[in-house]
């Protein structure tokens, strides 16, 4: 399971997590609805993926080798801070997945054994990822007490369809983040300042496999891909995930620059690849090639920086909240305009996309 870092001041470690709209959340859902899912339309695919999960091809991958025995004190302060933030949010995100999958497995054990075992094995993978990231945080003097974290944070309820949409997208966008960084560093090893990046190829295989499982779950429920309501939700979650990714990447710009990546170019490549992948699952996707799409996301980044500056100021809380409103409305306005762009009908290409 997850290795929990010993920390004499656990509460302080958890309290240092910066809570904002970009902080990964912990989720719960409707377990009764999950238990009643009819998986017959995707039974064969799910059983094949379960066999692959049982084989556990990455079971020996997440083992730290001698390359982790070095020192990283030479990193400049900005890069170090951005990398620690990257590790922290990534660890919280992986641990959030572990908790959700573990609870789903426990609740479904006696009612939907196939799905229960799938969630159990996905929880295993997420636990490895979180534990591995936490050990990296130890190297930088910032271990997290994950056991305390699981009890201290608030859990957000998401209806099951929302969970299926968002976890699918988070796994697929995670795949593209990891593989793009890995391939870049293969070509430019001089920018690989920490051995964690060497593990990203196998890591993204886990993300991709999990995403494929959620694709099968979505396609087992026709109401999640057909009808105007489903199409509105798919567009909403695509935009939410893409906007969050854009803001997060630019907030950690120093980290990506240290890897030799241009944050804006990296963000756009990840979004384009994820949208293309989602077109194999969702019946509609966003038109990311529209001339307004990326410029409006970039405007959100600029406005978000103003919000951050306000938050960091010494002004009274009531005044900060008041002054934030115009900026928050401006971001909402840009996102609404993007949401209303005509979507791309992905379903018509399902016969040709592989």
N, C-alpha and C positions, 0 to 999 in steps of 0.2 A: 504494500500500500504506500501511502505518501510518507516520506521521511520528514518528520517534524523537527525543526531545528531547536535545539535547546537554547533557551534565551531567558536569563534571569529577570528580564523586564519585558515580558510578553506584551502587556497592554500598551506600553510605549511603542513597541515595534508595530503593532497594528494601527495605532492612532496616527502614525506618520503617513498612512496611505491618504493621498489627496483625493477627497471625494468630490467628484463633479460629474457632469453628464457623460464624460468619456471613461469614467471608472467602470471596469467590468462588474456586473451585478451577480448576485446569487439568486437562483430561480427555483420556484416550485410550480407544480402544475396540477391538472385534474387527473389523478392516478386512476380513478374509476373509469374515465373515458379511455385512457390508455389501455386498460385491461380489456376493454370491449372491442378494441380495434379488430376489424376483419382483415387479415393479411393475405387472404387466399389469392388475390390478384398478383401478389409479388412473392408468394410462398417459396417458389423455386429459387428466385434470386436471393432472398434472405437466407435460405438454408445454405446456399453456396458461399455467401459472405460470412456466415457463421463458421463454416468449416475453415475458411481462411483465417478468421480471428482465432480459432482454436489452435491453428498451426503456429501462431505467434512468431512470425518471422523476425520480429525486432526484439525478441526477448533478451538477446545478448548485446543489443546495440547500445543501450543507455547505461554504459559502464564507463566511469571516468578513467582515462589512461594517464600516463606520466606527463602528457602535455599540460595537464592542469596544475602541475607542481611549480609553475613559473610565478612571476610577479607582474602585476599590471599597474604598478605605482607610477609608471611613466606616462600614463594617459593624462591628457590635460583635463582640467577641472570640468569644463563644459561637456566634453565627451563622456567622462566618467559619470556625471550627473544624469545625462540623457540615457546612458546605457543602463544605469541602475533603475531608472524609471521604466525603461523597456522591459527589463527583467521582472520588475515588480508587477506590472500590469499583465505581462504574459503569464506569470505564475498564478496570479489571482484568477485569470481567465481559465487556465487549465484546471485549477482546483475547483472552480465553479462548475465546470463540466463534470468533473469527478463526482462531486456531491449530488448533482442532479441525476446522473446516470446510475449511481449507487442506489439512490432512493427509488428510482424507477424499477431497478432490478429487484429490490427488496419487496416492493409493493406488488409486483407482477409475478413473483416466483410461483405461486400456486394457482394462478389464473391464466397466465399467458407465458408458458415456459420458454417458447422460442424467443420471444421478445425480451424476457427476463435475462436469458443467458447472453443475448447480444448486448444489452445494456451493461451487464456485469463485466463483459470483456472490454467494452469501450471505457468503462470506469477504470479498469486496470491500466489501459493506455494513458488516460488522462492523469492518473496518479503518478505514473512514471515521469511524464512530462513535468508535472508540478514539482515533484521531488528533485528532478534533475536541475530545474531552474532555481530551486531554493538553494541547492548546493552551490550554484554559481553565485547567488547573492551572498552566501557565506564568504566566498572568495573576496568580495568587495566590502565585507563587514556589515552587511545589511540582511541577516537571515530573518525569515518570517516564521512566526509560530502559527502554522496552519491549523492546528487543533483549536487554538484560541479563536482564530479568524472564523472558523466554521460556526462558532457559537456567538460571536460578538456582532456579526454583520446582519443586517436586515435582509430577509428573503422576499423577493418580488414574485407575485403570482402572475403567471402567463398562461392563458388558455392553451390547450394542447396544440391546436393548429399553429399558433404563434411560435411555440417551441420548435415544431417541425420546420417551419420556414427559417427561423433565425439560426437554429443550430446548423441546418444544412448550409446556409450562407457563411456562417462563421468558420465552419470546417473548410469550405472551398476557398474562401478568401485567405484563410490561414495557409492552405496548400500553396497558393500562388505567392504569398509573401515569402515563405520559406524557400521555395524552389528558385525564385528570382534572385534572392540574396545568395543562395548556394551557387548558382550558375555564374553569377557575377564574380564571386570570390574565387571560383575555379580559374577564371581568366585573369583575375587581379589578386593573387594571394598576398601581395604586399599590404593590402588593406584589411586582412583578417587578423584583428588585434586580440582575439580571444578564441580558444579552441572550441567553444560551444558551436560556432558556425559550421564546424566540420560534421556535425551531427544532423544538420538540417535536411539532408536528402532522405534519410530514413524517417525522420520526424514528419516530413510532409507526406510520406506514404501513409502514415497513420491518419493524418488529417483527410487525405483523399479517400481512404477506405471508409472512414466515419461519414464523410459526405455522401458517399455512394449508398450507404445504409439508409441515411435519411432521405435520399432521393427515392429509394424503394418504398419507404414508409409513406412519403407524399403521394407516390403514384398508386399506392394501394388504396388510397381514398380519393375517388374521382372528384368529389366535391371540393377538394383542395386545389384543383387545377382547372376546373371548368366553372363557367358562370361569371357574371360581372363582379360579384362580391369577391371571389377568390382572386380575380385578376387585379382588383384594386389593392388587396392585401399584399400580393406578390410585388407590385410596384412600390408599395409603401415600405416593405422591409428591405427591398433592394436599395432604395434611396437612403433609408436610415443607416444601413450598413456602410454604404459608400460614403455618405457624409461623415459618419463617425471615423471611418478610415482616413479620409482626407484631413480632418482636424487633428487626429492623433499623429499621423505621419509628420505634419508640419510642426506640431508641438515638440516632436522629438527630432527636429531637423538636424541637429548637431550629430546625433547618432548615425543617421543615414549618410551624412557628409563624411563622417569618419570612415565609413565603409567604402567611400569613393562613389557613392550614389547621389544623384540629384533627387531630392525629396519629391519635387513636383513630378518629374518624369517617372519615378518609381511608383508613386501613388496612381498615376494615370494608367501605367501598364498593369498594375494589380487590378484596378477597377475594370479595365477593358477585358482582361483575361477571365475575371470572375463573372462578368456579365455574359461573356461568350459561353462559359461553362454552364451558367444558370439556364441558358437557352435550351439546354438538353433536358432540363427538369421542369422549369416553369413554362406555362403556356404563353406568357408575355414577359418581356424584359424591357429595360430602359434603353432609350436611344442615346447612348453615350457618345455617338458621333455627331449629335446635333451641335451646331456652333455655339449654343448657349450653355451647354452642359458643364464643361470644365471651367469656363470663366465664372459662372455663378458659384460653383464650389470654391473657387479661389477667392471670390469676394467674401464668402463665409469665413474663410481662413483669416482674412484681414480684419473682419469684424470681431472674430473670436479673440484675436490678439488684443483688441481694445478692451474686450471684456476681462481678459486676464490682467491687463494693466490696471483696470478699475479694482479688481479683486485684490491686487497686491498693494493698493494704495492705503493710506492711513485714514481715509474718510470714515465717518460713522456708517454702520451697517445699513441703516435706513436710507442714507443718501446713496450708498453704493447700489442698493436694490433699485432705487428710483432711476438712477442714471443708466442702469443696465437695460431697462425696459426698451428704449428705442433700438439698441443694438440687437437685443433678442428678437424683437419684431422684424428687424431687417433680415436677420438670418432666416426666420420663419418665412418671410416673403420670398426670398431666393429659393428656398426649398419647395415652397408651394408652386412657384413657377416651373421648377424642374419636374415636380410631380405631375403637373398638368400637360407636360409635353406628350404628344402622341407616342404611345409605346410601340415596341416592335413585336409583331406576331411571331413568336418563336415556334409555336406548335406546327405551323405549316411546313417547317423545315425538318421536323423530327424524322422523316423518312430518309433524309440525306445526311444528317449530322450524326457522327459516330464518336 
